[in-house]
Amino acid sequence: MGLLGRLAQPTALIRMAAVEVHSNGLQSVSPLVVLVWPDTIILPRKLTGSVRSIDSFGNLITDITDGALADAPRDESVRVVCDEHETLGIFQNYTDQPEMTLMALVGSSGCLELAIVGDSAAAMLGVQVGAAVEVVW
């Protein structure tokens, strides 16, 4: 592993263009937009990634995969930080913590998720897609 660590997944480039069909049947294409998806960076005892989506429950889905977390312990020696919010431990189920507790777990997506038990983490924390996430142990 180099000085800067290694990337858990290659950078994804997404190219998007909108096609609009006018009432006269003619089509026009908007300018091409290129989006660069950030990478998960794996360092000794530290992972950095970002929130890639928010599910219908308001859980923050990150780009940090379960595979990238393979060396991380799951107990409270692990610190997960998103924006200025922090939680300890990576749990298996939403029921592992009491209501209104910020928690981290690997969800059905196979990626690290941040959730507030019984509420929307996105709404309660004000975190949006693209926010930095750090896992340290």
C-alpha positions, 0 to 999 in steps of 0.5 A, spaced: 500 500 500 502 506 498 503 512 502 496 515 500 493 508 501 489 504 496 482 505 493 477 500 494 473 501 488 475 505 481 472 512 480 465 512 477 464 517 471 457 518 469 455 522 463 448 525 463 445 529 457 437 530 457 433 529 450 427 534 450 422 532 445 418 539 443 411 539 440 413 540 433 417 533 434 424 536 434 429 534 439 434 538 442 440 535 447 442 539 453 449 540 454 453 533 457 454 533 464 460 529 467 459 527 475 465 524 478 463 519 484 468 519 490 472 513 492 473 510 498 480 510 501 483 505 505 488 507 510 491 503 516 485 503 521 481 508 517 477 508 511 474 515 508 468 515 503 462 519 503 454 519 503 452 516 496 444 516 497 439 517 502 433 511 502 426 512 503 427 511 511 432 517 511 438 512 512 445 515 510 447 510 505 455 510 504 460 508 499 464 504 504 463 497 502 462 491 507 469 488 504 472 495 505 470 494 513 473 487 513 479 489 518 475 493 522 472 491 529 465 491 530 465 493 537 465 500 540 472 501 539 470 503 532 468 511 531 464 513 525 464 520 523 459 524 518 459 531 518 460 533 525 456 527 528 459 521 531 457 514 533 461 508 536 461 501 533 458 498 527 452 494 529 448 488 525 441 490 526 437 497 527 434 493 534 441 493 537 440 500 539 435 504 543 430 509 539 433 516 537 440 513 537 445 515 531 448 508 529 452 505 524 451 498 520 452 494 514 445 494 510 442 490 505 446 494 500 452 491 502 454 498 504 455 502 511 449 506 513 448 511 518 441 511 521 437 514 527 433 508 530 426 510 529 427 516 525 430 520 519 438 521 520 438 525 514 432 530 516 435 530 524 442 531 522 441 535 516 446 531 512 446 530 504 449 526 499 456 527 498 457 528 505 464 526 508 464 519 512 470 517 516 471 510 520 477 510 524 479 504 529 
